[in-house]
Amino acid sequence: MPTSLLEIVDLGDGEIVLQRADEDGGSDGEPLVTIRFSEESRMYILDQSLEVAKAMIQAGIQAAAMVAEQAEIEVETEPTQSAPRVIH
């Protein structure tokens, strides 16, 4: 995925989105991530929904980076020749 500037936008209805900052969120305008807080959860987090969403997005990015790094390590450590198959 090409590098682009991202922004977190609070839509004001309990929904927060992560989208590309350029061209109104990208070519199709669809957010990359959508976080929707229910009325009940908004009561618990009070006015901190944006901060909670930022923490959730950061944790998701970190998890995705770890998964990508692990996949890269697995590709590098795969043997070039596989063991012969035994059919029974």
Order of alpha helices (4+ residues) and beta strands (2+ residues): beta-beta-beta-alpha-alpha
